[in-house]
Amino acid sequence: MTQEMKNAAIESAVEKFKTLLSAQLDRAQNIKKDSEFVDYSKLDKIIIGICGGDGIGPVISAQAQRIMEYLLKDENAKGKVEFRVIDGLTIENRAACGKAIPDDVMEQLYQCHVILKGPTTTPQAGDGWPNIESANVAMRKKLDLFANVRPVKVPDQNIDWTFFRENTEGGYAVGSQGIHVDDDLAVDFVITTTEGTDRIARLAYDYAKKNGKDHVSIVTKANVIKTTDGKFLNLCQKVASEYPEIRTTEWYIDIMTAKLVDPKRRCDFQVVVLPNLYGDILTDEAAEFQGGVGTAGSANIGKKYAMFEAIHGSAPRMVKEGRAEYADPCSMLRAVVLLLSHIGYQTESDRLAKALDICMFEEKKLTMTGRSDGATAAQFADYVMETIEKIR
């Protein structure tokens, strides 16, 4: 490459970077304008959108919808709750539109208060799909769902963790906007803003205070990624100083990953706050302790909107092999537990959580194997509803 070609490549990359920085500065300013959290008790009607997604998503979402409608049948009959099925998040439709979320689908999402979302396929290099952004990432950004909350509980191992993963920044903020400077160099970006970090830290510490937790762990790699992770750590420390009654510990992501498998140390963790990428990885590891990612639900919380989902992927291989009906719906059902609690139906949330504990860990009358030697998603949902009926 000649010096002239090198200079041209750098100038082109700089122009793209300037555009990206301008958009992120605008976003940081917009965060400051956020209103208060919505009060669901004051709404005449709560609109729950149900997006099946693709792969096994429609199968497990349908069972989650059945159980929600069962638990909220009286509220639905009184017009207090409305369910809206929103199609169009399949990979085929997203690829055809060339967008992570097609415009018509996004408009329907804006009309809902909370969303239950099935898994969606994210294109990756070499799979034949166009380079469109993850639907999850796009939805989190467009609805400003800044907090990804993932609980993991294993009573017989004394594990009771709640992870607060920053959801709109970090390595995922501009994941589809990296720059190929030339054939030899590609660059991606990590985003950390003062406003974005402050609000996830406050949500984590407020949760700890309100739920009787006395230990919050901050996880970064600030010793190496000094600017963005360093900023995240410093801002979390600042918020921590406002909660002197709560013990704060600081961990590097590699050591924290190891300590979760340390039987002596892991029982000490309670609330964990961490940037986007680390939170994605660590919560999948944590979910393995209670039976795998298929057993864990996830809440994505913003001030105006909230979205609840399974934490696993769309499992296209199961669909290709004709096994979709045997997909485990437990992660989606755990997401429903979080959704019901979030909108104020705590009794119904508790009943479903108890029923899932019985069906998954205690009685275990049905086994989910993902194949014909196990139960179907519909059969397991029937088992859960039969169990709910016994819990009064």
C-alpha positions, 0 to 999 in steps of 0.5 A: 500500500502506498502512503497516499492509499494509506492516508486515504483509508485513514481519512475515510475511517476518521469520517466514519468515526466522527459520525459515530461519535456525534450520534453517541454524544447525542444519545448521551444528551437524550439519556439526561431527558429521561422521564420517571419510570412508568407506574403500571398501577395507574394505567387503564390497560397494560398492553403486553406484546408477544413476539415469537421471533424465529427458530424455536421462538414461536414454539416456546413463546406460544406456551408462555402466552398460554400460561400468561393468559391463564394467569391473567384471564380475569384481568384480560376479561375486565380489560385491564390487560391486553395481549397483542401478537406481533409477527415479523421478527423472523430472520427471513423478514428482517433480512428482506427488509435489511433491518434488525427490526422492520419499521412496521414491527417497531411501530407495533412495539412502541404501542406496547407497555411490555414485550415478551420476546422469543429468541431471534437469529443474529447473522454472523460472518459466513452464514449467508445472511446480510450483515444486519444488527442483532434484533435484541440489541436494536430493540434494547437501543430503540426502547432504551432498555438500559438494564438487563436483569438476570436472576439465578437461584439454586437453593441447595447450593446457597446461590442467590445472584441477581445480575445487572448488565448494562444493556445499551453500551459497551462492546455491543453499542455499535457492534455493526458499525465497526470500520474496515480500515483496509484489508489488514485492519478492522476496528470495533468500538466500546462505548461508555457514557456517564449517564448510561453507567450512572443509571445502571449502577443506581438501579443495582444499588436501589435493588439491593437496598429494597431487597435486603441485599448487603453486597454489590460486586462491580465487574470490569477489566479496568486494569487493562481497558483503562478508559471505558472500563475505568470510567464504568468502575469509577462511576459505580464507585461513586454511586456505591459511596451513597450506599454505605450500608452496602458492602461493595467489592470490585472484580476483574471479569476473568477472576469473577468468572473463575470465582463463580465456580469456587464453592467457597467464594460464590455463595458470597455474591448477591448483586452484580453490576457489569458492562454489556459484554461481560454481563452477557458472558457471565450470566450464561455461565451463571445460568448453568448452575440452575440447569443451563441457559434454557432455565433462565429468564431475562428482563430488559428494563427501561423507564418507559418500556420493558422487554422479557425474553429467554436468554438462549438462542433460536436453535435453528438446528432443532427446527431443521431436524424437526424437533422444534416442538420439543424445545424447553419453554422454561427460560421463557416461562422464567421470563414471564415470572419477571414480567408479571412481577414488573407490571404489579402482578406479584401473586401470579408471578409467585405462583408461576415461580413456585410451579416452575420450581416444582416442575423443574426441580422437585417433582420433575414428572416430565423431562425436557430432552429436546427430542422425542424421548422427552416432553413437548413444550406444550406438554410441559406447559400443561404440567405447569398449569396443572401445578399452578392450579394446586398452588393457592 
